[in-house]
């Protein structure tokens, strides 16, 4: 074990954040480019795009839990999480490479239906991310002690992952999505493989005592967390998939050449998500962690979900230009910063540590199941005259999430734990 791991230095927190960053970067590419490519290059209808997006979560329903359970028990290539991070990262990089080449893959395989091939590529990409994402988060929990150190590990994860997420969207906005994909192939592969050279996993995981995660109360708390997080992700995923329709109807100019129209749509999507992610990567370390120590993680999560719901309703009624949309997406970023950081720390302290991969897989069902359910939003939008119905749906989902988080109890010991060191900003 390296000295930086023993002392849990900022450098070590940064290193263990990179595998999750790799999976997050692949997801950002999927968010920024997939709907855009399917709409503008392959000319799929909005409900067909929803079908493509649903393919991955369908695989993730089993993949997340199975990979989590297996990674708890196995040991090879020097770890229990490392092998799955390496395999998931390599596969994700390959699928990112294939995203703009779906037509070439179809031609090579002799398949005339692009929708079928798009589903296959999206399915494999999302399955690859699922293979990698669960172990990347479980790894952080494995190598950090409970309390402030673990909160710091997960907020570092979101700070660094968020920074590269912003980079992804800015590349897509100011160069193009094809450049983003090219850069992404390198980042996803490198950030999955290289950090594994510097991290030592514990051979034996700590077993929780009988009072932790084995009682009905703790399972009741976990189910509340799952449902609260699930409603948040239903709103978030619906935005990711269908915002293209809202932008095309309300934001960009229609009386231009098709190529210009497609470029405008891609530009607005990329800037919108870049703004959201700038807030998303700055807040966890600078605001959420200190605020969590003051009022508790759960109350911080409730407040962020309520703010995000308000922002969605405002987009539905007020976003009539790119600049208004960007301002409101910055407010959405407040909720996004909490969605991708605090729930992991809250959940990880209510479960048996020796089965962290299993519980993390169960927790991630609260992400993939809502992703699957978001397919239905596409059919609602197909029959709606005004695409702003999307953000009314998203707002209701986040409001429900805020209410459900109110039912989750705070871990008093973790909330009161003193800070081992000031929580740093991203370097």
WOCORRA-V402097 format. One record per helix or strand of 2 or more residues. SS is the DSSP state (~ for helix, > for strand). FROM is the first residue (numbers start at 0). TO is the last residue. If there is no record, write none. Layout:
{{SS FROM TO} {SS FROM TO}}
This chain:
{{~ 2 5} {~ 9 40} {~ 45 72} {~ 81 108} {~ 113 142} {~ 147 173} {~ 176 196} {~ 215 249} {~ 257 294} {~ 296 317} {~ 321 338} {~ 341 347} {~ 352 372} {~ 374 381} {~ 388 404} {~ 411 415}}
